Amino acid sequence: MQGNIMARPLLISSLIEHAALTHPNTEIVSRRCEGDIHKYTLLDASKRSKQLANALTRLGATSGDRIATLAWNNYRHFELYFGVSGMGAILHTINPRLFPEQLIYIINHAEDRWLFVDLTFVPLLEAIQDQIKHIEGFIILTDEEHMPETSLQNFMCYETLIQPEPDTFDWPELDENHAASLCYTSGTTGNPKGVLYSHRSTVIHAQAEIAKEALDIGSYSCMLPVVPMFHVNAWGTPYAAAMTGAKLVLPGPGMDGASLWELIDAEKPDLLLGVPTVWLMLLNHMDSIGQKLESVDNVVVGGSAAPLSMIQKFQEDHDAFLVHAWGMTEMSPLGTANAKTKLMDSMPLEERYQLQLKQGRPVFGVEMKIVDDNNQEMPRDGVAYGRLLVRGPWIINGYYKSDDQSSFINGWFDTGDVATIDPQNYLQIVDRSKDVIKSGGEWISSIDLENAAVGHPELVECCVIGVAHEKWDERPILLAIKQEGSAVTEDEIKTFLTDKIAKWWMPDAVVFVDQLPHTATGKLLKTEVRKQYHDFLLK
């Protein structure tokens, strides 16, 4: 017997409709690539997203088409989030920090038809346009006054595209399991993998993250997401803003400390979201000007673990609580949040800091467990550690256009992390089972970097590890064995790598060694190498 409840679909279009009707006057503030600060309301955003949907329909976009973006956090990107998915197409946000070969692969693999691009990234596309075969045209996210000279073929101006369109649109009533957006993760070796989110998963994820036990977002909130809208949908914050009527402050390309402080000082956000690297720049800037983050209550940190010193600095200098969060592209991304609790209020500060170092407890909807090599569940005692498996309504069950099921075990997703879980269900990441490096919230594949380096004719063997770094959390260093008699230098190795890897993948140091440790099966024994060189860049 089933309940007598209406089967209304959970759709992204319903979020922007709700926002326009319930919170029409809530502001969205953006720093534009053009250099100024732009302000408008959720009602304005709703109307313009409908103009966009009409324009896409006129261009011939249909349900299921992939529509790509290469853009910062700004109001036009916000409109794309709702206009594209709402009309039944799939929003494909692309990370511009990837190197050209990866951009080409991703755009071709997704078979994107149209690509919306911010002014900053036009040169990236000019360099690769001949190699992206499915793109029918480029829409530059600006007005006619600021249109650049460009060699892009079949380009047009965003404002000119949407201006003649009506600001009404009948959103189709899609199946809630219809695909809504697409993100690629480069957290694995080889080619990036696509993660295809549904309308249902997106809406449920937004409902989960706004809870007080998660990120505590409501109509009372003013949030500044510095996490990019091209990185796992800015952790779902655009959808959370539409759902709750929270004010959004979008930093655009200005993610340095001074630019962020300008927005914080003017707009008074109480919630900040980003990776530790960004917050280090902000904290250093605040020290240099002798100011306090008066309006900020909570600072959410994801992407990499925040050091104890950062937790202390936010609390003791700015009276702001640092919320550790953890997740993955494959998880939409939110998995856990270390939100402030009543128990924390009663703890001695140093004891609370130690608890804040953990990645937190799962938000409702996410189940997690740790298992041994035989996939047997291990105790939640805070001591035992094992491979972290997760499942839930916004966690993938397979990669886009891939039959590879190696990361899925009896309905659970293997995160590739090694972790402990304590008796209160707090998660702490111990290590990553795959030797990928996370630098400033972005993944670097140690194996891909090794493969590029060992291509040098004077190197015999290479090993790349991530080592502690004061600013970026981790940075890669390259250990290399030279050919006998070789006089190759560190600078020569780096020059060799320049056109083979992304700029930010470049090892901070090349260390020449006589030998490298191996396991019994001949694999590099990176655990020993990491122990030896852990603080190499801090000395």
Rosetta blueprint (number, residue, H / E / L):
1 M L
2 Q L
3 G L
4 N L
5 I L
6 M L
7 A L
8 R L
9 P L
10 L L
11 L L
12 I H
13 S H
14 S H
15 L H
16 I H
17 E H
18 H H
19 A H
20 A H
21 L H
22 T H
23 H L
24 P L
25 N L
26 T L
27 E E
28 I E
29 V E
30 S E
31 R E
32 R L
33 C L
34 E L
35 G L
36 D L
37 I E
38 H E
39 K E
40 Y E
41 T E
42 L H
43 L H
44 D H
45 A H
46 S H
47 K H
48 R H
49 S H
50 K H
51 Q H
52 L H
53 A H
54 N H
55 A H
56 L H
57 T H
58 R H
59 L H
60 G L
61 A L
62 T L
63 S L
64 G L
65 D L
66 R E
67 I E
68 A E
69 T E
70 L E
71 A L
72 W L
73 N L
74 N L
75 Y H
76 R H
77 H H
78 F H
79 E H
80 L H
81 Y H
82 F H
83 G H
84 V H
85 S H
86 G H
87 M L
88 G L
89 A L
90 I E
91 L E
92 H E
93 T E
94 I L
95 N L
96 P L
97 R L
98 L L
99 F L
100 P H
101 E H
102 Q H
103 L H
104 I H
105 Y H
106 I H
107 I H
108 N H
109 H H
110 A H
111 E L
112 D L
113 R L
114 W E
115 L E
116 F E
117 V E
118 D L
119 L H
120 T H
121 F H
122 V H
123 P H
124 L H
125 L H
126 E H
127 A H
128 I H
129 Q H
130 D H
131 Q H
132 I L
133 K L
134 H L
135 I L
136 E L
137 G E
138 F E
139 I E
140 I E
141 L L
142 T L
143 D L
144 E H
145 E H
146 H H
147 M L
148 P L
149 E L
150 T L
151 S L
152 L L
153 Q L
154 N L
155 F E
156 M E
157 C E
158 Y H
159 E H
160 T H
161 L H
162 I H
163 Q L
164 P L
165 E L
166 P L
167 D L
168 T L
169 F L
170 D L
171 W L
172 P L
173 E L
174 L L
175 D L
176 E L
177 N L
178 H L
179 A E
180 A E
181 S E
182 L E
183 C E
184 Y E
185 T E
186 S L
187 G L
188 T L
189 T L
190 G L
191 N L
192 P L
193 K E
194 G E
195 V E
196 L E
197 Y E
198 S E
199 H H
200 R H
201 S H
202 T H
203 V H
204 I H
205 H H
206 A H
207 Q H
208 A H
209 E H
210 I L
211 A L
212 K L
213 E L
214 A L
215 L L
216 D L
217 I L
218 G L
219 S L
220 Y L
221 S L
222 C E
223 M E
224 L E
225 P E
226 V L
227 V L
228 P L
229 M L
230 F L
231 H L
232 V H
233 N H
234 A H
235 W H
236 G H
237 T H
238 P H
239 Y H
240 A H
241 A H
242 A H
243 M H
244 T H
245 G L
246 A L
247 K E
248 L E
249 V E
250 L E
251 P L
252 G L
253 P L
254 G L
255 M L
256 D L
257 G H
258 A H
259 S H
260 L H
261 W H
262 E H
263 L H
264 I H
265 D H
266 A H
267 E H
268 K L
269 P L
270 D L
271 L E
272 L E
273 L E
274 G E
275 V L
276 P H
277 T H
278 V H
279 W H
280 L H
281 M H
282 L H
283 L H
284 N H
285 H H
286 M H
287 D H
288 S H
289 I H
290 G L
291 Q L
292 K L
293 L L
294 E L
295 S L
296 V L
297 D L
298 N E
299 V E
300 V E
301 V E
302 G L
303 G L
304 S L
305 A L
306 A L
307 P L
308 L H
309 S H
310 M H
311 I H
312 Q H
313 K H
314 F H
315 Q H
316 E H
317 D H
318 H H
319 D L
320 A L
321 F E
322 L E
323 V E
324 H E
325 A E
326 W E
327 G E
328 M L
329 T H
330 E H
331 M H
332 S L
333 P L
334 L E
335 G E
336 T E
337 A E
338 N L
339 A L
340 K L
341 T L
342 K H
343 L H
344 M H
345 D H
346 S H
347 M L
348 P L
349 L H
350 E H
351 E H
352 R H
353 Y H
354 Q H
355 L H
356 Q H
357 L L
358 K L
359 Q L
360 G E
361 R E
362 P E
363 V L
364 F L
365 G L
366 V L
367 E E
368 M E
369 K E
370 I E
371 V E
372 D L
373 D L
374 N L
375 N L
376 Q L
377 E E
378 M L
379 P L
380 R L
381 D L
382 G L
383 V L
384 A L
385 Y L
386 G E
387 R E
388 L E
389 L E
390 V E
391 R E
392 G L
393 P L
394 W L
395 I L
396 I L
397 N L
398 G L
399 Y L
400 Y L
401 K L
402 S L
403 D L
404 D L
405 Q L
406 S L
407 S L
408 F E
409 I E
410 N L
411 G L
412 W E
413 F E
414 D E
415 T E
416 G E
417 D E
418 V E
419 A E
420 T E
421 I E
422 D L
423 P L
424 Q L
425 N L
426 Y L
427 L E
428 Q E
429 I E
430 V E
431 D E
432 R E
433 S L
434 K L
435 D L
436 V E
437 I E
438 K E
439 S E
440 G L
441 G L
442 E E
443 W E
444 I E
445 S E
446 S H
447 I H
448 D H
449 L H
450 E H
451 N H
452 A H
453 A H
454 V L
455 G L
456 H L
457 P L
458 E L
459 L E
460 V E
461 E E
462 C E
463 C E
464 V E
465 I E
466 G E
467 V E
468 A E
469 H E
470 E L
471 K L
472 W L
473 D E
474 E E
475 R E
476 P E
477 I E
478 L E
479 L E
480 A E
481 I E
482 K E
483 Q L
484 E L
485 G L
486 S L
487 A L
488 V L
489 T L
490 E H
491 D H
492 E H
493 I H
494 K H
495 T H
496 F H
497 L H
498 T L
499 D L
500 K L
501 I L
502 A L
503 K H
504 W H
505 W H
506 M L
507 P L
508 D L
509 A E
510 V E
511 V E
512 F E
513 V L
514 D L
515 Q L
516 L L
517 P L
518 H E
519 T L
520 A L
521 T L
522 G L
523 K L
524 L E
525 L L
526 K H
527 T H
528 E H
529 V H
530 R H
531 K H
532 Q H
533 Y H
534 H L
535 D L
536 F H
537 L H
538 L H
539 K L
